[in-house]
């Protein structure tokens, strides 16, 4: 990897909420833009390349399909494919993709494209999944049928063939290079898959005991072990709802404001971040765009803004 971060960032909006169980996260990209994401990234010295908005089907007009355990399967797979194409194009141009969500199903396309790009360079990528949930359900285990709860399983090669096809014939990431950070709500089927694959899940209880710094150092070591860099997927529900009320699936007892910033600051210090997505911002549940402004600050920390 280069000794300094890329200086061109591609902004990509993905206003999808079909993978979620609650409406509203489709407005997340607009809220982030209103909160000043473009100007904030530019003030850090980056050139912002606008890649626009990936078209997505609307909840009211999209057929949920016959798969009750994978709702809106075809449209979500199509959106993931379109996201992957945009991300791949931006990577080929040397840009660092910054994807604004939207629900977490978009990461099926994001990480698949990043993995394919670096595979052509002879290597692999790691993944840090900051989330209150592990998103490791499959159609056989999901209690809801919501695909945003299946994204990480798909990226490691487990899930519906229609979704697995987005990434091609190989899983996007290897379990040994994956860490879920901040988990505090897992379904029984997810627990079984976590144990079977050996994915590292650092729960909030462990963060309470060890401290976020030590836990993030471990996640970074795994993500960078024999890889060419890593993708950071930041689900805003990883934060405590008192800090970030406007999220898709809030769960009490999450990361504090400062813990979340330290995760992002440590990301920047590695200079090995190859792509970033920010997901599950729900302006319907927010207060005066507070969570969007917080998210913009986290992106700035991940891209190198420091206190001193």
C-alpha positions as CSV (number, residue, x, y, z in Angstrom):
1,X,0.0,0.0,0.0
2,X,1.0,3.6,-0.6
3,X,2.6,5.5,2.4
4,X,-0.1,8.2,2.1
5,X,-3.9,8.1,1.7
6,X,-5.5,8.5,-1.6
7,X,-6.5,12.1,-2.2
8,X,-9.6,11.5,-4.4
9,X,-12.8,10.3,-2.8
10,X,-15.8,9.2,-4.9
11,X,-19.2,9.9,-3.3
12,X,-21.9,7.3,-4.1
13,X,-25.5,7.5,-2.8
14,X,-27.5,4.3,-2.5
15,X,-31.0,5.2,-1.2
16,X,-32.3,1.7,-0.6
17,X,-34.6,0.6,2.2
18,X,-35.9,-2.6,0.8
19,X,-33.6,-4.7,2.9
20,X,-34.8,-3.2,6.2
21,X,-37.8,-3.8,8.3
22,X,-38.4,-0.1,9.0
23,X,-39.0,2.6,6.4
24,X,-36.8,5.7,6.2
25,X,-33.2,4.8,5.6
26,X,-33.7,5.5,1.9
27,X,-33.4,9.2,2.9
28,X,-30.1,8.7,4.6
29,X,-27.9,9.8,1.7
30,X,-29.8,13.0,1.3
31,X,-29.5,13.7,5.0
32,X,-25.7,13.2,4.9
33,X,-25.4,15.5,2.0
34,X,-27.5,18.2,3.8
35,X,-25.2,17.7,6.8
36,X,-22.2,18.7,4.6
37,X,-20.5,15.5,3.7
38,X,-19.0,16.9,0.5
39,X,-17.6,20.1,2.1
40,X,-16.3,18.2,5.1
41,X,-14.3,15.8,2.9
42,X,-13.0,18.6,0.7
43,X,-11.8,20.5,3.8
44,X,-9.6,17.5,4.6
45,X,-7.8,18.1,1.4
46,X,-9.5,15.5,-0.8
47,X,-10.9,16.1,-4.2
48,X,-14.5,14.8,-4.2
49,X,-15.6,13.0,-7.3
50,X,-19.4,12.8,-7.6
51,X,-20.5,9.4,-8.7
52,X,-24.2,10.2,-8.2
53,X,-27.1,8.1,-7.1
54,X,-27.5,4.4,-7.8
55,X,-31.2,3.8,-8.8
56,X,-33.2,1.7,-6.5
57,X,-36.8,0.5,-6.5
58,X,-39.3,2.1,-4.3
59,X,-41.0,0.2,-1.5
60,X,-44.5,1.0,-2.7
61,X,-43.9,-0.1,-6.3
62,X,-41.4,-3.0,-6.0
63,X,-42.6,-6.6,-6.0
64,X,-41.4,-8.2,-2.8
65,X,-41.3,-11.5,-4.6
66,X,-42.2,-15.0,-3.6
67,X,-39.3,-15.6,-1.3
68,X,-40.8,-14.8,2.1
69,X,-37.5,-15.5,3.8
70,X,-35.7,-13.0,1.5
71,X,-38.0,-10.1,0.8
72,X,-37.4,-8.0,-2.3
73,X,-34.7,-10.5,-3.3
74,X,-34.5,-9.7,-7.0
75,X,-34.4,-5.9,-6.7
76,X,-31.9,-6.0,-3.9
77,X,-29.6,-8.2,-5.9
78,X,-30.0,-5.9,-8.9
79,X,-29.2,-2.9,-6.8
80,X,-26.1,-4.6,-5.3
81,X,-25.0,-5.3,-8.9
82,X,-25.4,-1.7,-9.9
83,X,-23.5,-0.6,-6.7
84,X,-20.7,-3.0,-7.5
85,X,-20.4,-1.6,-11.1
86,X,-20.1,2.0,-9.8
87,X,-17.6,1.1,-7.1
88,X,-15.5,-0.9,-9.5
89,X,-15.4,2.0,-11.9
90,X,-14.3,4.4,-9.2
91,X,-11.6,2.0,-7.9
92,X,-10.2,1.7,-11.5
93,X,-9.9,5.5,-11.5
94,X,-7.9,5.4,-8.3
95,X,-10.7,6.9,-6.1
96,X,-11.5,5.8,-2.6
97,X,-15.2,4.9,-2.7
98,X,-17.4,6.5,0.0
99,X,-20.9,4.9,-0.1
100,X,-23.8,6.6,1.6
101,X,-26.7,4.4,2.6
102,X,-29.4,3.2,2.7
103,X,-29.7,-0.1,4.4
104,X,-26.9,-2.6,4.9
105,X,-27.8,-4.8,2.0
106,X,-25.9,-2.3,-0.2
107,X,-22.7,-3.7,1.2
108,X,-23.2,-6.9,-0.7
109,X,-22.3,-4.9,-3.8
110,X,-19.8,-2.6,-2.3
111,X,-17.5,-5.2,-0.7
112,X,-17.9,-7.6,-3.7
113,X,-16.5,-4.9,-6.0
114,X,-13.7,-4.0,-3.7
115,X,-12.7,-7.7,-3.3
116,X,-12.7,-8.3,-7.1
117,X,-10.6,-5.2,-7.7
118,X,-7.9,-6.2,-5.3
119,X,-8.0,-9.8,-6.5
120,X,-6.9,-8.6,-9.9
121,X,-3.9,-7.0,-8.1
122,X,-3.1,-10.4,-6.7
123,X,-4.4,-9.9,-3.2
124,X,-7.3,-9.9,-0.8
125,X,-9.0,-7.3,1.4
126,X,-10.1,-7.4,5.1
127,X,-13.4,-6.2,6.5
128,X,-14.3,-4.4,9.7
129,X,-18.1,-4.5,10.3
130,X,-19.1,-2.0,12.9
131,X,-22.6,-3.0,13.8
132,X,-25.0,-3.8,16.7
133,X,-25.8,-6.9,14.7
134,X,-23.7,-9.5,12.9
135,X,-25.9,-9.6,9.7
136,X,-25.1,-13.3,9.4
137,X,-28.6,-14.7,8.9
138,X,-29.5,-16.7,5.8
139,X,-32.9,-17.4,4.3
140,X,-32.9,-20.6,6.4
141,X,-32.4,-18.8,9.7
142,X,-33.8,-15.3,9.4
143,X,-36.7,-14.5,11.7
144,X,-37.8,-11.5,9.5
145,X,-36.8,-12.1,5.9
146,X,-35.0,-8.7,5.8
147,X,-31.9,-9.0,3.7
148,X,-30.0,-6.3,5.4
149,X,-29.5,-8.9,8.2
150,X,-27.9,-11.3,5.7
151,X,-25.2,-9.1,4.1
152,X,-22.1,-10.3,6.0
153,X,-23.1,-14.0,5.6
154,X,-23.4,-13.4,1.8
155,X,-20.0,-11.7,1.6
156,X,-18.4,-14.9,3.2
157,X,-20.2,-17.2,0.8
158,X,-23.4,-18.2,2.7
159,X,-26.9,-17.2,1.6
160,X,-29.3,-17.2,-1.4
161,X,-27.6,-18.0,-4.7
162,X,-29.1,-14.8,-6.2
163,X,-27.2,-12.7,-3.7
164,X,-24.0,-14.8,-3.9
165,X,-24.0,-14.3,-7.6
166,X,-23.3,-10.6,-7.1
167,X,-19.8,-11.4,-6.0
168,X,-19.0,-14.0,-8.6
169,X,-17.8,-17.5,-7.9
170,X,-15.7,-16.7,-4.8
171,X,-16.6,-15.2,-1.4
172,X,-15.6,-11.5,-1.1
173,X,-13.8,-11.9,2.2
174,X,-12.3,-14.7,4.3
175,X,-13.6,-15.1,7.9
176,X,-10.1,-14.8,9.3
177,X,-9.9,-11.3,8.0
178,X,-13.3,-10.2,9.3
179,X,-14.3,-8.7,12.6
180,X,-17.7,-7.5,13.8
181,X,-17.2,-4.7,16.3
182,X,-19.9,-3.6,18.7
183,X,-22.4,-6.5,18.4
184,X,-25.1,-6.7,21.0
185,X,-28.1,-8.4,19.4
186,X,-27.6,-11.8,17.6
187,X,-30.2,-14.3,16.4
188,X,-29.6,-18.0,17.3
189,X,-28.9,-18.9,13.7
190,X,-26.3,-16.2,13.4
191,X,-24.5,-17.5,16.5
192,X,-24.2,-20.9,15.0
193,X,-22.8,-19.6,11.7
194,X,-20.4,-17.3,13.6
195,X,-19.0,-20.3,15.5
196,X,-18.8,-22.5,12.4
197,X,-16.9,-19.9,10.3
198,X,-14.7,-18.6,13.1
199,X,-15.6,-14.9,12.5
200,X,-14.4,-12.7,15.3
201,X,-17.3,-11.0,17.0
202,X,-16.3,-8.4,19.6
203,X,-19.4,-7.7,21.6
204,X,-20.2,-4.5,23.6
205,X,-19.5,-6.5,26.8
206,X,-16.0,-7.3,25.6
207,X,-15.5,-3.6,24.7
208,X,-16.7,-2.6,28.2
209,X,-14.1,-4.9,29.7
210,X,-11.1,-4.4,27.4
211,X,-11.7,-0.9,26.0
212,X,-12.4,0.2,22.5
213,X,-8.8,0.9,21.7
214,X,-7.6,-2.6,22.3
215,X,-10.6,-4.1,20.5
216,X,-10.1,-2.0,17.5
217,X,-6.4,-2.8,17.4
218,X,-7.3,-6.5,17.2
219,X,-9.9,-5.8,14.4
220,X,-7.2,-3.9,12.4
221,X,-4.7,-6.7,12.9
222,X,-7.1,-9.2,11.5
223,X,-8.2,-7.0,8.6
224,X,-4.7,-6.3,7.5
225,X,-3.2,-9.8,8.0
226,X,-1.9,-10.7,4.5
227,X,-4.3,-8.3,2.8
228,X,-3.9,-5.3,0.6
229,X,-6.0,-3.1,2.8
230,X,-9.5,-3.2,4.3
231,X,-13.1,-2.0,3.9
232,X,-14.8,-0.3,6.8
233,X,-18.6,-0.8,6.9
234,X,-20.1,1.5,9.6
235,X,-23.7,0.8,10.6
236,X,-24.8,3.8,12.7
237,X,-26.9,1.5,14.9
238,X,-23.6,0.5,16.4
239,X,-23.8,3.7,18.4
240,X,-26.0,4.0,21.5
241,X,-29.4,5.6,20.6
242,X,-28.7,8.4,23.0
243,X,-25.8,9.4,20.7
244,X,-27.4,8.5,17.4
245,X,-31.2,8.3,17.6
246,X,-31.8,8.4,13.8
247,X,-30.9,4.8,12.9
248,X,-32.7,2.0,11.2
249,X,-32.6,-0.6,14.1
250,X,-31.6,1.1,17.4
251,X,-30.4,-1.1,20.2
252,X,-29.6,0.2,23.7
253,X,-26.1,0.0,25.0
254,X,-23.9,0.8,22.0
255,X,-20.8,2.7,21.3
256,X,-20.4,6.2,22.8
257,X,-19.6,9.2,20.6
258,X,-15.9,9.1,21.5
259,X,-15.6,5.3,21.1
260,X,-17.0,5.6,17.6
261,X,-14.6,8.4,16.7
262,X,-11.6,6.3,18.0
263,X,-12.6,3.5,15.8
264,X,-12.5,5.9,12.8
265,X,-9.3,7.6,14.0
266,X,-7.5,4.3,14.3
267,X,-8.8,3.4,10.8
268,X,-7.2,6.6,9.4
269,X,-3.9,6.0,11.1
270,X,-3.3,2.7,9.3
271,X,-3.4,4.4,5.9
272,X,-4.8,1.1,4.6
273,X,-8.5,2.0,4.2
274,X,-9.5,1.2,0.7
275,X,-13.3,1.9,0.9
276,X,-15.9,3.0,3.3
277,X,-19.7,2.8,3.6
278,X,-22.0,4.5,6.1
279,X,-25.4,2.8,6.4
280,X,-28.7,2.7,8.2
281,X,-29.2,6.5,8.8
282,X,-32.9,7.1,9.3
283,X,-33.8,10.8,9.2
284,X,-37.4,9.9,10.1
285,X,-36.3,9.0,13.6
286,X,-33.6,11.7,13.9
287,X,-33.7,15.1,15.7
288,X,-32.8,18.1,13.5
289,X,-30.4,15.9,11.5
290,X,-28.2,15.3,14.6
291,X,-27.3,11.7,13.6
292,X,-26.4,12.8,10.0
293,X,-24.0,15.4,11.4
294,X,-22.5,12.9,13.7
295,X,-22.0,10.5,10.8
296,X,-20.3,13.2,8.8
297,X,-17.9,13.7,11.7
298,X,-17.1,10.0,11.8
299,X,-16.3,9.9,8.1
300,X,-14.0,12.9,8.6
301,X,-12.2,10.9,11.3
302,X,-11.9,7.9,9.1
303,X,-10.4,10.0,6.4
304,X,-7.8,11.6,8.6
305,X,-9.2,14.5,10.6
306,X,-7.5,14.6,14.0
307,X,-7.8,16.6,17.1
308,X,-4.2,17.9,17.0
